[in-house]
Each structure stands twice: as C-alpha cells, then as structure tokens.
Amino acid sequence: MPVAGRKQPPVAVEKEEAVVTSTISGREWELPGMWNRMFEPRVLRDYGSKGFAEVIKHPGAESLEWCYGCAKCVPVCPVDVVGEYGPRKIHRKVQTGMDLFSSPDLWLCTTCANCLRVCPKEVNMVNIMPAAREVAVGEGKVPNELQDVFEKTFRYGNALGENPRRRHAWTKDAGVPVRVLPSDPSPVDVLFYVEDYWSYHPRGKQAAQAFARIATAAGLDFAILGPEEKTLGDSQRLAGEKGLFESLMEDVAATLSKYDFTRIVTPDPHGFNALKKHYPRYGHTYEVEHYTQTLAPLVDKLSFPKAIDKKVTFHDPCYLGRHNGEYDAPRTLLAAIPGLDLVEMGRCKQNGYCCGGGGGGMWLDGFTANYTNERLSERRVREAAETGAEILAVCCPYEVSRFEDAAKSTGNEHLKVVDIVELLDYAMGGPSSIGAAVGS
C-alpha cells in the first residue's frame, strides 16, 4: 500500500505449511511453503549473453537474439511436427549455453520460412542458418552427406556428380528438337535453365522432355546451355557453402554473358530464387520465371484432347510459394486439364508444409533421421493421402523423388507423384510416360 506517497512492496509471510479452506466447497487444502516460491521471479542473470554474441557477430545472424519467446514459430515449424525444433527452442538453447556451430540443430532447419511468416519480431532463420553454417563449414563441422555434395558440385558443377557432357542427353528422347546454345549461339527468347535433377535424374529427365514438347507446341523460342550449364547453387549457399555459391555464380554469369536471350525459365524454385534475389546482389540481374509462370498465360493456346479423371492434390514448393509469393500459376495449369479435380491439403499456400528438401535438406535425410520420428516428406505424403487424392502434383525437381520414396515407405503407393508439366503433356497427347499414374 502507499506509504508517504510511495508504493511499498507487500511483506511476504512465508510459512513452512499452511491450510486453506475453499469458500465454495468448504474443503481444506494443505499448501507447503515451496508453493509460494513457485511465483518468485526467475533469476535471468544466471544466463550470459556470450552464446548470442558468438552467433550474431556473423552478418545475417543478428536477428536470433530478437526472439522474445512468444513461440508462434514452434507449431508452424515443419521439423517440430516430426521432432523437437523451432527458432524459439534454438534461441533458448543458445541462451542456456548451447554452441550452435557444433549442434545438430544447425542442420535440421530447411529454411522454409514459415516461422518468419508468423514471427512478430522477424527472427529470420533463412538468414541466420546459412550464416551459422558458413562458420561450421569453415571449421570442417559438416555432415558427411553434405560434404559429399559440396565436393561433387565443386568438381562437376552439379550436386549429383554427373558428367557435364551428359547434361543434355535427355534431349535425344524429347521427340522435338531442342536447341543447344554452344552449338547454335544465335539469339533466343527463352533460355531454359534445366538445373541438376531435370538434367540427370530419371524422373526429372521425363519432366524436362515434357516441358520441351509443351514449349514447342506453345510456339516458345527456347534453347538450353547443355554442357556449359552449372547449378545455380542456391541450396549449396543455404547449406553454408557461400564460397562455392559465389564461385558457381561467377561461372554462370560468365557463361550467360556469351549469349543473347530475353528471359531465363527454370523448373527449379531454388534456382529461381537464386536468380531473382541473390544474383542481383552481386550485379547479375536477369528476367527470370518459374516454368509454371511461363506456361500459365499460354494455356488458352494449348489443346488437351485427353481428360485425366482423377482427384489431385498439390504441394506448394516453399521457394516458389512462401519465399516468392507464387501460388496461382501452378493451380492455373492444373485447372486447365480436363477432368482433373483439385482438392487442397489443410496446410497449403502460405502455410504449406515443407517437403524437407530445402536448405540442403535434400541431401541430409540420413542425418535428420537421428533427430526426427519420420521424414518431412513422409509426413507430407500422409497429408496428401488423407485428402483422398490419387495424384500428388508437384512443380519442383526435388519433390518427385522425395515423395515417391515417401509414398513407398508410408504404404501409400496408390498415391502417384507427378510433376504438373507431365500432367499437361499427357493431356496434350504426349508420350505416355505417366500412363500408369493417370490410369490409362
């Protein structure tokens, strides 16, 4: 109460034990003295700021200490759904002494950005994690799976360790002519930047061939770099290999400067993100589109003689949707296919669930298995199957192989994973590489 105009703190009278009587039931309760002490202030000065100081001195990681503990990030974190994770939890661990640079937590984040979407303090794990991982990479503290990818990328220019001279081998079975710029360097409208998985992965090559047929039918003037193409390196950057990313970028920019083109089109949301957001920071600016953005305005020019009478659900790639705001183009393409019935998953668009492949996660399934109860791709496949869909449509090269494996491991083989470009190609009467998936 106020005494001489000033508020006085209450005097606590603590007893070892007290008995209180409920005014409602009349029941007596015994309360020990420790019950009162539960309401005393916690002593925060027991925790030093050294952990934060070590992290935030690296450019990009400054926002880690901005967290004020609201924990909105935790329920939207895809890794927490299958384990124990979230920016709030990482903040607390660093606060209580964890060395982030040596912790497994450093490699579990997929940089999906769903936490940033809901964070009132804008704690940005998309910047924090690459900055911290760069330190770990410099100290040699890298999971073996990821180190192998770094070495393959450095040596061959692609994450799969494939021969660069075989980059355009897929064109032989496309059924349409595909111009390779090193052989025919004349000006072109669309430079089709195929990226690694559509160049080399068996299912990816089928999608690349489908795109070539659709682009030809739509009258697009396009060409590829063939053996001169190297990965754009965004996933390697997010995994902490900034030096490798910058080296790749300079090689890519030098190659692109040799040719006259209007825009770059790529199927890879990660490559799209690099060209749109990060290459310009180094002075390399291009007009860039994801292939769904290129094809969506052209659907009225395309003919679809085949119907696909199936229920389909669609997975939003984090780096196309949440990172770059494109949700409509893929759905426009799906809506154009006769017979296709689109049913959305509960977590879609802005709140879409991550496949687990971002931020280097594409190559860390073995590592993350030690810290999660199932892969993120397995969780997503379960969500897709719960909709009753027969087809899981995707538009990121990482996702076909991830989700096909997950469909098998979760017992959902009936759910067929198909890239949107393959569905379009089939409906247009293209070669039936996905005939079994659509029931023909």
TABELKA-V840675 format. One record per pair of residues at least 12 apart in sequence whose C-alpha atoms are under 10 Angstrom apart, sorted by the first residue. I is the first residue (numbers start at 1). J is the second residue. D is the distance in whole Angstrom. If there is no record, write none. Layout:
i-><I:I>
j-><J:J>
d-><D:D>
This chain:
i-><12:13:14:14:14:14:14:15:15:15:15:15:16:16:16:16:16:16:17:17:17:17:17:17:18:18:18:18:19:19:44:46:47:47:47:47:48:48:48:48:49:49:49:49:49:50:50:50:50:51:51:51:51:51:51:51:51:51:51:52:52:52:52:52:52:52:52:52:53:54:54:54:54:54:55:55:55:55:55:55:55:55:55:56:56:56:57:57:58:58:58:58:58:59:59:59:59:59:60:60:60:60:60:60:60:60:60:61:61:61:61:61:61:61:61:61:61:62:62:62:62:62:63:63:63:63:63:63:63:64:64:64:64:64:64:64:64:64:64:64:64:64:65:65:65:65:65:65:66:66:66:66:66:66:67:67:67:67:67:67:67:67:67:67:68:68:68:68:68:68:68:69:69:69:69:69:69:70:70:70:70:71:71:71:71:71:71:71:72:72:72:72:72:72:72:72:72:73:73:73:73:73:73:73:73:73:73:73:73:73:73:74:74:74:74:74:74:74:75:75:76:76:76:76:76:76:76:76:76:76:77:77:77:77:77:77:77:77:77:77:78:78:78:78:78:78:78:78:78:78:78:78:78:79:79:79:79:79:79:79:79:79:79:79:79:79:80:80:80:80:81:81:81:81:81:81:82:82:82:82:82:82:82:82:83:83:83:83:83:83:83:83:83:84:84:84:84:85:85:85:85:85:86:86:86:86:86:87:87:87:87:87:87:87:87:88:88:89:90:90:91:93:100:100:100:100:101:101:101:101:101:101:101:101:101:101:102:102:102:102:102:102:102:103:103:104:104:104:104:104:104:105:105:105:106:106:106:106:106:106:106:106:107:107:107:107:107:107:107:107:107:107:107:107:107:107:107:108:108:108:108:108:108:108:108:108:108:108:108:109:109:109:109:109:109:109:109:109:109:109:110:110:110:110:110:110:110:110:110:110:110:110:110:110:110:110:110:111:111:111:111:111:111:111:111:111:111:111:111:111:111:111:111:111:111:111:111:112:112:112:112:112:112:112:112:112:112:112:112:112:112:112:112:113:113:113:113:113:113:113:113:113:113:114:114:114:114:114:114:114:114:114:115:116:117:117:117:117:118:126:126:126:127:128:129:129:129:129:130:130:130:130:130:130:130:130:130:130:131:131:131:131:131:131:132:132:133:133:133:133:133:133:134:134:134:134:134:134:134:135:135:136:136:137:137:137:137:138:138:138:142:142:143:143:143:143:144:144:144:144:145:145:145:145:145:145:145:146:146:146:146:146:146:146:146:146:147:147:148:148:148:149:149:149:149:150:150:150:150:150:150:151:153:153:153:153:153:153:153:154:154:154:154:156:156:157:157:157:157:157:157:157:157:157:158:158:158:158:158:158:158:158:158:158:158:159:159:159:159:159:159:159:159:159:160:160:160:160:161:161:162:162:162:163:163:164:164:164:164:164:164:164:165:165:165:165:166:166:166:166:167:167:167:167:167:167:167:167:167:167:167:167:167:167:168:168:168:168:168:168:168:168:168:168:168:168:168:169:169:169:169:169:170:170:170:170:170:170:170:170:170:170:170:171:171:171:171:171:171:171:171:172:173:173:173:174:174:174:174:174:174:174:174:174:174:175:175:175:175:175:175:176:176:176:176:176:176:176:176:177:177:177:177:178:178:178:178:178:178:178:178:178:179:179:179:179:179:179:179:180:180:180:180:180:180:180:180:181:181:181:181:181:181:181:181:181:181:182:182:182:182:182:182:182:182:182:183:183:184:185:185:185:185:185:185:186:186:186:186:187:187:187:187:187:187:187:188:188:188:188:188:188:188:188:188:188:189:189:189:189:189:189:189:189:189:190:190:190:190:190:190:190:190:190:190:190:190:190:190:190:190:191:191:191:191:191:191:191:191:191:191:191:191:191:191:191:192:192:192:192:192:192:192:192:192:192:192:192:192:192:192:192:192:193:193:193:193:193:193:193:193:193:193:193:193:193:193:193:193:193:193:194:194:194:194:194:194:194:194:194:194:194:194:194:195:195:195:195:195:195:195:195:195:195:195:195:196:196:196:196:196:196:196:196:197:197:197:197:197:197:197:197:198:198:198:198:198:198:199:199:199:201:201:201:201:202:203:203:203:203:203:203:204:204:204:204:204:204:204:204:205:206:206:206:206:206:206:207:207:207:207:207:207:207:207:207:207:207:207:208:208:208:208:209:209:209:209:209:210:210:210:210:210:210:210:210:210:210:210:211:211:211:211:211:211:211:211:212:212:213:213:213:213:213:214:214:214:214:214:214:214:214:214:215:215:215:215:215:217:217:217:217:217:218:218:218:218:218:218:218:219:219:219:220:220:220:221:222:222:222:222:223:223:224:225:225:225:228:228:228:228:229:229:229:229:230:230:230:230:230:231:231:231:231:231:231:232:232:232:232:232:232:232:232:232:232:232:232:232:232:232:232:233:233:233:233:233:233:233:233:233:233:234:234:234:234:234:234:234:234:234:234:234:234:234:234:234:235:235:235:235:235:235:235:235:235:235:235:236:236:236:236:237:237:237:238:238:238:238:238:239:239:239:239:240:240:245:246:246:249:249:249:249:249:249:250:250:250:252:252:253:253:253:253:254:256:256:257:261:261:262:262:262:263:263:263:263:264:264:264:264:264:264:264:265:265:265:265:265:265:265:265:266:266:266:266:266:266:266:266:267:267:267:267:267:267:267:267:267:268:268:268:268:268:268:268:268:268:268:269:269:269:269:269:269:269:269:269:269:269:269:269:269:269:270:270:270:270:270:270:270:270:270:270:270:271:271:271:272:272:272:272:272:272:272:273:273:273:273:273:273:273:274:274:275:275:275:276:276:276:277:290:290:290:290:290:290:291:291:291:291:291:292:292:292:292:292:292:292:292:292:292:292:292:293:293:293:293:293:293:293:294:295:295:295:295:295:296:296:296:296:296:296:296:296:297:297:297:298:299:299:299:299:299:299:300:302:302:302:302:303:303:303:303:303:303:304:304:304:304:304:304:304:304:304:305:305:305:305:305:305:306:306:306:306:306:306:306:306:306:306:307:307:307:307:307:307:307:307:307:308:308:308:308:308:308:308:308:308:308:308:308:309:309:309:309:309:309:309:310:310:310:310:310:310:310:310:310:310:310:311:311:311:311:311:311:311:311:311:311:311:311:312:312:312:312:312:312:312:312:312:312:312:312:312:312:312:312:312:312:313:313:313:313:313:313:313:313:313:313:313:313:313:313:313:313:313:313:313:313:314:314:314:314:314:314:314:314:314:314:314:314:314:314:314:314:314:314:314:314:314:315:315:315:315:315:315:315:315:315:315:315:315:315:315:315:315:315:315:315:316:316:316:316:316:316:316:316:316:316:316:316:316:316:316:317:317:317:317:317:317:317:317:317:317:317:317:317:317:318:318:318:318:318:318:318:318:318:318:318:319:319:319:320:320:320:321:321:321:321:321:322:322:322:322:323:325:325:326:326:327:327:327:328:330:330:330:330:330:331:333:333:333:333:334:334:334:334:334:336:336:337:337:337:337:337:337:337:338:338:339:340:340:341:342:342:342:342:343:343:343:343:344:344:344:345:345:345:345:345:345:345:345:346:346:346:346:347:347:347:352:353:353:353:353:353:354:354:354:354:355:355:355:355:355:355:355:355:355:355:355:356:356:356:356:356:356:356:356:356:356:357:357:357:357:357:358:361:362:362:362:365:365:374:374:375:375:375:376:376:376:377:377:377:377:377:377:377:377:377:378:378:378:378:378:378:378:378:378:378:378:379:379:379:379:380:380:380:381:381:381:381:381:381:381:381:381:381:381:381:381:382:382:382:382:382:382:384:384:384:385:385:385:385:385:385:388:389:389:389:390:390:390:390:390:390:390:390:390:391:391:391:391:391:391:391:391:391:392:392:392:392:392:392:392:393:393:393:393:393:393:393:393:394:394:394:394:394:394:395:395:395:395:395:396:396:397:399:399:399:400:400:400:400:401:401:402:403:403:403:403:404:404:404:405:414:415:416:416:416:416:417:417:418:418:418:419:422:423:423:423:426>
j-><36:36:32:33:34:36:37:31:32:33:34:36:31:32:33:34:35:36:30:31:32:33:34:35:30:31:32:33:31:32:95:96:94:95:96:97:94:95:96:97:65:94:95:96:97:94:95:96:97:65:91:93:94:95:96:97:98:99:100:64:65:91:94:95:97:98:99:100:65:94:99:100:101:132:94:99:100:101:128:129:131:132:135:128:131:132:131:132:128:131:132:134:135:127:128:130:131:132:124:125:126:127:128:129:130:131:132:123:124:125:126:127:128:129:130:131:132:123:124:127:128:131:121:122:123:124:125:127:128:87:88:90:91:94:121:122:123:124:125:127:128:129:91:92:94:95:121:123:91:120:121:122:123:124:87:88:91:92:119:120:121:122:123:124:88:91:92:119:120:121:123:87:88:89:91:92:121:88:119:120:121:86:87:88:89:115:118:119:86:87:88:115:116:117:118:119:120:85:86:87:88:89:113:114:115:116:117:118:119:120:123:86:87:88:89:114:115:118:114:115:113:114:115:116:117:118:347:351:352:353:109:110:111:112:113:114:115:116:353:354:109:110:112:114:115:352:353:354:355:356:376:379:380:108:109:110:353:354:356:368:371:372:373:374:375:376:108:109:372:376:353:372:373:374:376:379:371:372:373:374:375:376:378:379:368:369:370:371:372:373:374:375:376:105:371:372:373:105:108:109:371:372:105:108:109:115:125:105:109:115:116:119:123:124:125:115:123:105:105:106:123:105:129:132:133:136:129:132:133:134:135:136:137:139:141:142:132:133:135:136:139:141:142:136:141:142:143:367:368:370:371:129:368:371:128:129:130:132:133:136:142:239:129:130:132:133:142:143:146:239:240:359:360:361:364:367:368:129:356:359:360:361:364:365:367:368:369:371:372:125:126:129:130:239:356:358:359:360:361:368:125:126:129:235:238:239:318:354:355:356:357:358:359:360:361:362:376:124:125:126:127:128:129:130:235:238:239:318:319:323:354:356:357:358:359:360:361:125:126:317:318:319:321:322:323:352:353:354:355:356:357:358:359:125:126:127:318:319:322:323:350:351:354:126:318:322:323:350:351:352:353:354:351:322:322:323:350:351:351:238:323:359:238:238:238:239:240:359:235:236:237:238:239:240:241:242:359:360:237:238:239:240:241:242:239:240:237:238:239:240:241:242:237:238:239:240:241:242:243:240:241:240:241:239:240:241:242:240:241:243:239:240:363:364:366:367:363:364:366:367:360:362:363:364:365:366:367:159:236:239:360:361:362:363:364:367:241:363:160:161:363:161:236:360:363:236:239:240:241:244:245:244:230:231:233:236:244:245:248:244:245:247:248:230:231:196:228:229:230:231:232:233:248:251:195:196:197:199:200:229:230:231:232:233:248:195:196:197:230:231:233:235:236:363:196:197:200:201:196:200:196:199:200:200:227:199:200:226:227:228:229:230:226:227:228:229:199:200:226:227:194:195:196:198:199:200:205:224:225:226:227:228:229:230:180:194:198:199:200:205:208:224:225:226:227:228:229:199:200:205:226:227:198:199:200:201:202:204:205:206:207:208:209:199:205:206:208:209:212:224:226:209:205:206:209:205:206:207:208:209:210:211:212:213:431:209:210:212:213:430:431:209:210:212:213:214:215:216:217:212:213:216:223:209:212:213:216:221:222:223:224:226:191:221:222:223:224:225:226:192:222:223:224:225:226:227:228:222:223:224:225:226:227:228:258:259:260:223:224:225:226:227:228:255:258:259:225:226:223:223:225:258:259:260:261:223:259:260:261:221:222:223:259:260:261:262:220:221:222:223:224:259:260:261:262:263:220:221:222:223:260:261:262:263:264:215:220:221:222:223:224:260:261:262:263:264:265:266:288:289:294:221:222:223:224:225:256:259:260:261:262:263:264:265:266:288:208:211:212:221:222:223:224:225:226:263:264:265:266:267:289:290:291:223:224:225:226:229:230:231:232:264:265:266:267:268:271:272:288:290:291:208:224:225:226:229:230:231:265:266:267:268:271:397:208:229:230:231:232:233:266:267:268:270:271:397:229:230:231:232:268:271:397:398:231:267:268:396:397:398:400:401:266:267:268:396:397:398:226:229:397:397:398:400:401:401:397:400:401:418:419:433:267:396:397:398:399:400:401:419:397:419:421:422:431:433:434:267:395:397:400:418:419:420:421:422:423:425:433:267:397:421:422:421:422:425:430:431:419:420:421:422:423:424:425:426:430:431:433:267:291:295:420:421:422:424:425:421:425:421:425:428:430:431:295:302:421:422:424:425:426:428:430:291:294:295:298:302:301:302:303:425:428:295:298:299:300:301:302:303:298:301:302:294:295:298:261:261:263:264:265:261:264:264:255:256:259:251:252:255:256:251:252:255:256:248:249:251:252:255:245:248:249:251:252:271:245:246:248:249:250:251:252:253:268:270:271:272:273:274:275:279:245:246:247:248:249:252:270:271:274:275:246:248:249:269:270:271:272:273:274:275:278:279:358:359:360:270:271:273:274:357:358:359:360:361:362:363:248:358:359:360:274:359:360:270:358:359:360:361:358:359:360:361:359:360:274:279:282:274:275:278:279:282:284:279:282:284:279:284:279:283:284:285:284:284:286:284:286:287:286:287:288:286:287:288:289:286:287:288:289:290:291:294:287:288:289:290:291:292:293:294:288:289:290:291:292:293:294:396:289:290:291:292:293:395:396:397:421:289:290:291:317:319:320:395:396:397:398:289:290:291:317:318:319:320:321:323:324:358:395:396:397:398:290:317:318:319:320:323:358:359:396:397:398:288:290:319:288:289:290:291:319:320:324:288:289:290:319:320:323:324:288:319:287:288:289:288:289:324:324:320:326:329:330:395:396:329:330:395:396:421:320:326:327:328:329:330:331:332:333:395:420:421:326:327:328:329:330:332:333:329:329:330:332:333:421:328:329:330:331:332:333:334:336:329:332:333:333:332:333:335:336:337:424:336:336:424:427:428:336:337:424:427:428:429:336:337:338:424:425:426:427:428:429:337:338:426:427:428:429:337:338:339:424:425:426:427:428:429:430:337:338:339:340:426:427:428:429:438:337:338:339:340:341:423:424:426:427:438:439:440:337:338:339:340:341:438:439:338:339:340:341:342:389:390:391:437:438:439:339:340:341:342:343:387:388:389:390:391:392:438:334:340:341:342:343:344:384:387:388:389:390:391:392:393:415:416:417:418:334:340:341:342:343:344:345:348:383:384:385:387:388:389:390:391:392:393:394:417:330:331:334:342:343:344:345:348:349:352:384:389:391:392:393:394:395:417:418:419:420:330:344:345:347:348:349:352:353:354:355:380:381:384:392:393:394:395:396:399:330:331:347:348:349:350:351:352:353:354:355:393:394:395:396:348:349:352:353:354:355:357:358:394:395:396:397:398:399:349:350:351:352:353:354:355:356:357:358:396:354:358:396:349:395:396:348:349:350:351:352:349:350:351:352:350:349:350:349:350:348:349:350:349:393:394:395:420:421:420:420:421:423:424:393:420:421:423:424:424:427:420:423:424:425:426:427:428:424:427:427:391:423:389:389:391:392:393:384:387:388:389:384:387:389:380:383:384:385:386:387:388:389:383:384:386:387:380:383:384:380:376:377:379:380:383:376:377:379:380:375:376:377:378:379:380:381:398:399:402:403:368:375:376:377:378:379:380:398:399:402:376:377:398:399:402:398:376:398:399:402:377:402:406:410:402:406:409:402:403:406:399:401:402:403:404:405:406:407:410:402:403:404:405:406:407:408:409:410:411:412:403:406:407:410:403:406:407:402:403:404:405:406:407:408:409:410:411:412:415:417:406:407:410:411:412:415:407:412:415:407:412:413:414:415:416:415:414:415:416:412:413:414:415:416:417:437:438:439:414:415:416:417:418:419:423:437:438:404:415:416:417:418:419:420:416:417:418:419:420:421:422:423:417:418:419:420:421:422:418:419:420:421:422:419:420:419:417:418:419:416:417:418:419:417:418:417:415:416:417:418:416:417:418:417:437:437:434:436:437:438:434:437:434:437:438:434:434:435:437:438:438>
d-><9:10:10:6:9:8:9:9:8:6:9:9:9:6:5:8:10:10:7:6:4:5:9:9:6:5:6:8:6:9:10:9:10:6:6:8:10:7:8:8:9:9:7:9:9:9:8:10:8:10:10:9:6:6:8:6:7:7:8:7:6:9:7:7:9:10:10:10:9:10:9:9:9:10:9:9:8:8:8:10:9:7:9:8:9:9:10:10:9:6:7:9:8:9:8:10:7:9:8:9:9:5:6:9:8:6:9:9:8:8:9:6:4:7:8:6:7:9:9:9:7:10:8:7:5:6:8:9:7:8:9:9:7:9:10:9:6:7:8:10:7:10:7:10:9:9:10:8:9:10:6:8:6:10:8:7:7:9:9:9:6:8:6:10:8:9:10:10:9:8:10:9:6:9:8:8:10:8:9:9:10:8:8:6:8:10:10:9:9:9:8:8:10:10:6:7:9:10:6:6:7:9:10:8:5:8:9:6:6:10:10:5:7:7:8:10:7:10:10:9:10:6:6:10:9:8:10:8:9:8:9:9:10:8:9:7:6:10:9:9:9:9:8:8:9:9:6:6:9:8:7:9:10:7:7:8:10:9:8:10:9:8:10:10:9:7:10:10:8:10:10:9:9:9:8:9:9:5:6:6:7:7:10:8:10:10:10:7:5:6:8:10:10:10:8:8:10:8:8:8:10:10:9:10:8:8:10:10:9:7:9:10:8:9:7:10:9:10:7:9:10:10:10:8:9:9:10:6:7:9:7:5:9:9:8:10:10:10:10:7:10:7:9:10:10:10:9:9:9:10:8:10:10:9:10:7:9:7:7:9:10:10:8:10:10:8:9:8:10:8:10:9:8:8:8:9:8:10:9:9:9:7:8:10:9:6:10:8:9:8:9:7:10:10:9:8:7:9:8:10:9:9:9:10:9:9:10:8:9:6:7:5:5:7:6:9:10:9:6:5:8:9:8:9:10:8:9:9:9:10:9:9:9:6:5:9:9:9:8:9:6:7:10:8:8:9:9:6:9:9:9:7:8:7:6:10:8:9:7:7:10:10:9:10:9:7:9:8:7:8:9:9:10:10:8:10:8:9:10:8:10:8:8:10:7:8:8:9:10:9:7:5:6:5:8:8:8:10:9:8:9:7:10:9:10:7:9:8:6:4:8:9:9:9:8:4:6:7:9:8:9:8:10:9:6:7:9:9:9:10:9:9:10:8:10:7:10:9:10:9:10:10:6:6:9:8:8:10:9:8:7:9:9:6:7:9:10:10:10:9:9:8:8:9:8:7:9:10:8:8:10:10:9:8:9:9:8:10:9:7:10:9:8:8:10:9:9:8:5:6:9:9:8:10:8:6:9:10:10:9:6:5:9:9:10:10:7:9:10:8:9:10:9:9:7:8:8:9:10:10:9:10:7:9:9:10:10:8:5:7:8:8:8:5:8:10:8:8:8:7:9:9:8:9:5:7:10:10:9:6:6:9:8:9:8:9:10:7:9:9:10:8:8:5:7:10:9:8:8:9:9:10:9:7:8:10:9:9:6:8:10:8:7:9:9:10:8:7:8:10:10:9:9:9:7:9:8:10:8:5:7:9:7:7:9:8:9:9:7:9:9:9:10:7:6:10:10:7:10:8:9:8:10:9:7:9:9:10:8:6:7:10:10:9:7:5:6:9:9:10:9:6:5:6:6:9:10:10:6:6:5:7:10:9:10:8:10:10:9:7:7:8:8:10:9:9:9:9:9:9:10:8:6:8:10:10:8:7:9:10:10:9:7:5:6:9:10:6:6:7:10:8:6:5:7:9:8:5:6:8:8:5:5:6:9:10:7:6:4:7:9:10:6:6:5:6:6:10:10:10:10:9:6:5:6:8:9:9:9:6:8:6:5:6:8:9:10:10:9:10:6:6:5:8:10:9:6:5:6:9:10:10:9:9:6:7:9:8:9:9:9:7:6:5:8:9:9:9:10:10:10:7:7:9:9:8:10:9:8:6:7:8:10:10:10:8:7:6:7:10:7:8:7:10:8:9:9:8:6:9:9:10:8:10:10:10:9:9:6:7:10:10:10:8:9:10:6:9:9:10:10:9:10:10:9:9:9:7:8:9:9:10:10:10:6:9:10:8:9:9:10:10:10:8:10:7:9:9:10:9:10:9:7:9:6:6:10:9:9:9:10:8:9:9:9:9:10:10:10:10:6:6:9:8:6:8:8:8:9:9:8:9:10:6:8:9:8:10:10:10:7:9:8:10:9:8:8:10:8:6:10:8:9:10:9:8:10:10:9:7:9:10:9:8:7:8:10:6:6:10:10:9:10:10:10:10:10:9:10:9:9:9:10:10:9:9:10:10:9:7:10:9:7:8:9:7:9:8:7:9:9:7:9:10:8:8:8:10:7:6:10:9:7:10:10:8:6:9:10:7:8:9:5:8:9:7:7:10:8:7:8:10:10:10:9:10:6:6:9:7:5:9:9:10:10:8:9:7:8:10:9:9:7:5:5:9:9:10:10:10:8:6:9:8:9:10:8:5:7:10:9:5:5:8:9:9:10:9:9:9:9:10:7:9:9:9:9:9:10:10:9:10:7:9:10:10:10:10:10:10:8:7:9:7:5:6:8:7:6:5:6:9:9:10:9:6:5:6:6:9:9:7:8:7:5:6:9:10:9:10:9:6:5:8:10:7:6:7:9:10:7:8:10:9:9:8:6:6:8:9:7:9:7:8:5:5:9:9:9:10:8:6:8:9:10:9:9:6:8:10:8:9:9:10:10:10:9:9:7:7:6:10:8:8:9:9:10:9:7:8:8:7:10:10:8:7:9:7:9:9:9:8:9:9:10:9:10:9:9:9:10:9:10:9:10:9:5:6:9:9:7:8:8:8:8:10:9:5:8:9:9:9:8:9:9:8:9:9:6:7:9:6:6:9:9:8:9:9:9:8:7:10:7:9:10:8:9:9:10:8:10:10:10:8:6:9:9:7:7:8:9:9:5:4:7:10:8:9:6:6:7:9:7:9:10:10:7:5:6:6:10:7:5:5:7:9:6:9:10:10:7:6:5:5:9:8:10:9:7:6:8:9:9:8:4:5:7:8:9:10:7:5:6:9:8:6:7:10:7:9:9:6:5:6:7:9:7:5:6:7:9:10:9:7:6:5:6:8:9:9:9:5:6:5:6:7:9:9:10:10:10:10:8:6:5:6:7:10:10:7:9:8:9:6:8:6:5:6:9:10:9:8:9:8:8:7:8:8:10:10:8:9:8:6:5:6:9:10:10:10:9:10:9:8:9:7:8:7:8:9:9:9:10:8:7:6:6:8:9:9:9:10:9:6:6:9:9:6:8:8:9:9:7:8:9:10:9:8:9:7:8:10:9:8:7:6:10:9:8:9:9:9:7:8:6:8:10:10:8:10:10:8:9:10:9:9:9:7:7:9:8:7:6:8:8:9:9:8:9:10:9:6:8:9:9:9:7:7:10:9:7:9:9:8:9:7:9:8:8:9:10:10:8:7:10:10:7:9:10:8:10:10:10:9:8:10:10:10:9:7:9:7:9:8:9:9:7:6:9:8:6:10:10:8:9:10:9:9:8:10:10:8:9:9:7:9:7:8:9:8:8:5:5:8:8:7:9:9:7:8:8:10:7:5:6:9:10:9:10:9:9:9:8:7:8:8:9:10:7:9:8:10:10:10:10:10:8:10:9:10:9:8:10:6:6:9:9:6:9:10:9:7:10:8:5:7:9:8:7:10:10:10:8:10:9:8:9:10:10:7:9:10:6:6:10:10:8:10:8:8:10:9:8:7:9:8:10:10:10:8:9:7:10:9:7:10:9:9:7:9:10:10:7:5:6:9:9:8:10:8:5:5:6:7:10:10:8:8:10:7:6:5:6:8:9:8:6:5:5:6:9:9:8:7:6:5:6:9:10:9:5:6:8:10:8:9:8:8:9:9:9:6:7:7:9:10:9:9:9:7:10:7:6:9:10:9:9:9:9:6:8:10:8:8:8:9:10:7:10:10:8:9>
